[in-house]
Amino acid sequence: MTSYRSTDLNLLKVFEALMAEGNVTRAARKLSLTQPTVSNALRRLRVTYDDPLFVRSGAGVKPTRRAIDLWGRWRSPCRRSAAPWRRAALTRCTAAPA
């Protein structure tokens, strides 16, 4: 059984980007990371969850059943935890200069 307490939460951002982009290179661009860094994070996710999570398909990757199940549980918490950061960034970007 996977210990969720020991999961590197940074890997969830990679997982989220892979789910959204369906492509390792585009996920890397979205995260401002290199493709090998995202590939390494995917390798770590695969070991952690004992599942391929994403399989090659055409010019990208498709999530496995396990990845889809995990995303169903993580999607809402990931978005809720990111919302305050997005609001803070938007406030900084739209605030009038001092």
Helices and strands as residue ranges (DSSP letters): G 4-6, H 10-21, H 24-31, H 35-49, E 54-57, E 60-63, H 65-94
